[in-house]
Amino acid sequence: MTSPLPQRLAAETAGAAFLVATVVGSGVMAEALARDAALALLANTLATGAMLVVLITTLGLISGVHFNPAISLIFALRGDLARREAGLYALGQVAGAIAGTVLAHAMFALPLLQASHKIRFGEVQWLSEGVASFGLAATILAGLRFERKAVPWLVGLYICAAYWFTASTSFANPAVAIARSFTDTFSGIRAADLPGFILAELAGAISAFAAMSWLLQAPADAAAIQTAEELP
């Protein structure tokens, strides 16, 4: 990332807005057109995965395209992002995500902000969010290590899969969770259920950082070879 901080923050804010507008808007559209809940979830899944591929591909070189305070946190822990910048990223991500909810509501002539009544509470939901966030963070870290160009597709495909193998439908993102508490539609979550989701998401991401830091360590001989090759 070589862009100035204001450009990076703008990319994070806009990216989070488009991501949540896609999640909420496609949920509204799917619920309106499909009487079958599975079909509605499939439509929501495909739209979200596709948008992630587009956003990561187009904005990746500007900000690193976290769109997610949990991901910004692990990059700060890695030393790739200053703590102050990580905090600013998180503020931009949350603000953008809420703006995305407002935008989706505006496009479908709904009240701009709503209080969600959709219950997402309990150990099963929290475990699902921890697993979803662990997998997302692990996918990003391993992708950056082995196949950087594939990261947009890896993330998009992972989220598509996680929609279906987790009981929570894989929010995996505190900013997205907060924004979805402002919509009383297909993708909503009660504000009272946010603390459990956010804590599980952060725990999952930090656990992935710890696990992948060990798993992705270069062997000592490979590190020595690389160091030797870099010497003049």
Salt bridges, closest charged atoms under 4 A:
ASP80 OD2 - ARG78 NE 2.67
GLU85 OE1 - ARG8 NH1 3.07
ASP184 OD2 - HIS117 ND1 3.17
ASP193 OD1 - ARG190 NH2 2.81
